[in-house]
Amino acid sequence: MTDGRRLFLKAAGPIPNPEAPTIYRSEVVVASQLPTSVPAPRFLWSYDDSQWVALAFEDIEGTTPVLPWRAEQLHRVLAALADLQEALTPSPVSVPTVRARLGPVQFRAWRHALDAGDRTREQIARVAPWAAHNLERLAALEASWEEAARGPSLVHGDIRADNILLTADRVVFVDWPWASLGAEWLDLMLFLPSVAMQGGPDPWVLFDDHPLGRTAPG
């Protein structure tokens, strides 16, 4: 800017992704209401001409985590997740519930497989015999996720390495368009599969050992 300040600016139009402006409008709603106690970049302003949407944030002097994950950085992020939920419970922002945000399209694979019949079960059996044998049980467990995920917290919903900035003394979480209302342990649970894919420990090991994971229903 002319006064020497640095900004982080992002913008999207309807081409090639027609959903991008809607996603950015959702982020404007959330980012503009986040209190300063939340470790997120401060929202400065937005622009919307019904086609293009732009958002401006403070520039954060930080870097994304090194991949494969390093233990020290992962431990910093896991500790910061506990602090994040403390700042976001109860939710300071009016947002859809996680059920409304994800329920119509997500977490239905086992139920779809069960409904698909014997051929699909046989295909699963070639890869994971245990899953094929327990398909009814898995579908029933999957169907209970919406009730289990109910809660009073603001859930980021998309925490992964490229949405995290590490500074000298903070862990900052960026990109908030998918925020929703849900259980305080959801961000931890949704984060951990990406950790495993990027060289970190197994998800269940980290989840069971984390303060947020220990509050989750069995």
C-alpha positions in Angstrom: 0.0 0.0 0.0 1.0 3.6 -0.3 1.7 3.9 3.4 4.2 1.0 3.2 2.0 -1.7 4.7 1.9 -5.2 3.1 -1.4 -7.0 2.4 -2.4 -10.4 1.4 -5.0 -10.1 -1.4 -6.9 -12.8 -3.1 -9.6 -12.6 -5.7 -11.8 -15.0 -7.8 -14.2 -14.7 -10.7 -16.6 -17.2 -12.2 -14.2 -18.6 -14.7 -12.9 -21.3 -14.7 -14.6 -22.2 -11.4 -18.1 -20.8 -11.2 -18.4 -21.7 -7.5 -15.3 -19.7 -6.5 -17.0 -16.3 -5.9 -19.6 -18.0 -3.7 -16.8 -19.6 -1.7 -15.1 -16.2 -1.2 -18.4 -14.6 -0.2 -18.7 -17.2 2.5 -15.2 -16.4 3.7 -16.1 -12.7 3.9 -19.0 -13.4 6.2 -16.8 -15.5 8.6 -13.5 -13.5 8.4 -15.2 -10.2 9.0 -16.7 -11.5 12.3 -13.7 -13.4 13.8 -12.7 -11.7 17.1 -9.0 -10.7 17.5 -8.5 -13.5 20.0 -8.7 -16.0 17.1 -5.3 -16.9 15.6 -6.3 -15.9 12.0 -5.2 -13.0 9.7 -7.1 -9.8 10.4 -9.7 -9.2 7.7 -9.4 -5.6 6.2 -11.8 -5.2 3.4 -13.6 -6.9 0.5 -14.8 -6.1 -3.0 -17.8 -7.7 -4.8 -19.1 -6.6 -8.2 -21.4 -9.7 -8.5 -18.8 -11.3 -10.7 -15.4 -10.9 -9.0 -14.9 -11.1 -5.3 -11.7 -9.9 -3.6 -10.6 -10.1 0.0 -7.7 -8.3 1.7 -6.0 -9.5 4.9 -3.1 -8.4 7.0 0.2 -10.0 5.7 1.5 -12.6 8.1 5.3 -13.1 8.3 5.2 -16.9 8.4 5.7 -20.1 6.5 3.7 -23.2 6.0 4.9 -26.4 7.9 7.7 -28.4 6.4 6.6 -31.6 4.8 6.9 -34.4 5.6 5.8 -33.2 9.0 8.5 -32.5 11.5 7.6 -33.5 15.1 8.3 -30.1 16.6 6.1 -28.3 14.1 3.3 -30.9 14.4 3.3 -30.6 18.2 3.0 -26.8 17.9 0.0 -27.1 15.6 -1.7 -29.7 17.7 -1.3 -27.5 20.8 -2.6 -24.5 18.8 -5.7 -26.5 17.8 -6.7 -26.8 21.5 -6.2 -23.1 22.0 -8.2 -22.4 18.8 -11.2 -24.2 20.1 -11.0 -22.5 23.4 -11.3 -19.2 21.5 -14.1 -20.5 19.3 -16.4 -22.1 21.9 -19.1 -20.9 22.0 -19.0 -19.8 18.3 -18.5 -16.0 18.0 -19.9 -16.2 14.4 -23.3 -17.1 13.0 -22.7 -20.0 10.5 -24.5 -23.1 9.2 -24.2 -26.2 11.3 -21.7 -28.8 10.1 -24.6 -31.1 9.3 -26.1 -28.4 7.0 -22.6 -27.7 5.5 -21.5 -31.4 4.9 -24.5 -33.6 5.5 -26.1 -33.7 2.0 -22.9 -34.8 0.2 -20.1 -36.0 2.7 -19.6 -39.1 4.8 -22.0 -41.4 2.9 -19.6 -43.8 1.2 -20.4 -46.9 3.4 -24.1 -46.3 3.1 -23.8 -46.0 -0.7 -21.7 -49.2 -0.8 -24.3 -51.0 1.2 -27.1 -49.8 -1.0 -25.1 -50.8 -4.2 -25.5 -54.5 -3.4 -23.4 -57.6 -3.6 -21.2 -56.6 -6.5 -19.8 -53.6 -4.6 -19.4 -55.7 -1.5 -17.3 -58.2 -3.5 -15.2 -55.3 -4.9 -14.5 -54.1 -1.3 -13.7 -57.6 -0.2 -10.8 -57.8 -2.7 -9.2 -54.8 -1.1 -10.4 -54.9 2.5 -12.1 -58.2 3.6 -12.8 -56.9 7.1 -14.7 -53.9 5.7 -16.8 -56.1 3.4 -17.7 -58.4 6.3 -18.7 -55.4 8.5 -20.3 -53.3 5.9 -23.7 -53.0 7.8 -21.9 -52.0 11.0 -19.8 -49.4 9.1 -22.9 -47.9 7.5 -24.7 -47.7 10.8 -21.7 -46.0 12.4 -21.4 -43.6 9.5 -25.1 -42.7 9.8 -24.5 -41.5 13.4 -21.9 -38.9 12.5 -24.3 -36.0 12.2 -25.6 -36.3 15.8 -22.1 -37.0 17.1 -20.7 -33.9 15.4 -23.3 -31.5 16.9 -21.8 -28.9 19.1 -21.4 -25.2 20.0 -18.0 -24.5 18.5 -16.9 -22.7 15.4 -15.2 -25.3 13.3 -12.7 -24.2 10.6 -13.5 -27.3 8.6 -10.4 -27.3 6.3 -7.3 -27.3 8.4 -4.3 -28.8 6.6 -0.7 -27.9 6.1 -1.3 -25.3 3.4 -3.9 -23.5 5.5 -1.4 -23.0 8.4 1.2 -20.4 8.9 4.0 -20.8 11.5 5.5 -17.5 12.7 8.2 -17.1 15.3 5.6 -17.2 18.2 2.2 -18.1 16.7 0.3 -20.7 14.7 -2.1 -18.9 12.4 -5.0 -20.6 10.6 -6.0 -19.1 7.2 -8.9 -19.7 4.7 -12.2 -19.8 6.5 -15.0 -20.3 3.9 -16.1 -23.7 5.2 -16.6 -22.7 8.8 -19.5 -24.3 10.5 -21.0 -24.9 13.9 -20.1 -28.3 15.5 -18.3 -30.3 18.1 -15.0 -28.9 19.4 -13.0 -32.0 18.3 -14.0 -31.9 14.6 -11.1 -29.8 13.4 -8.7 -32.2 15.0 -10.4 -35.2 13.4 -10.6 -33.6 10.0 -7.0 -32.5 10.1 -5.3 -35.8 11.0 -5.8 -37.8 7.8 -3.8 -35.1 5.9 -1.1 -35.4 8.5 -0.8 -39.1 7.9 -0.7 -38.6 4.1 2.1 -36.1 4.6 4.4 -38.3 6.7 2.9 -37.9 10.1 1.7 -40.5 12.6 -1.5 -42.5 12.3 -4.7 -40.4 12.9 -6.1 -42.5 15.7 -2.8 -42.3 17.7 -2.8 -38.5 17.7 -6.6 -38.2 18.2 -6.7 -40.4 21.3 -3.7 -38.6 22.8 -5.1 -35.1 22.3 -7.2 -33.1 24.8 -9.8 -32.5 22.2 -9.9 -36.1 21.1 -10.4 -37.3 24.7 -13.7 -35.3 24.8 -15.1 -37.0 21.7 -17.9 -39.6 22.0 -16.8 -43.2 21.8 
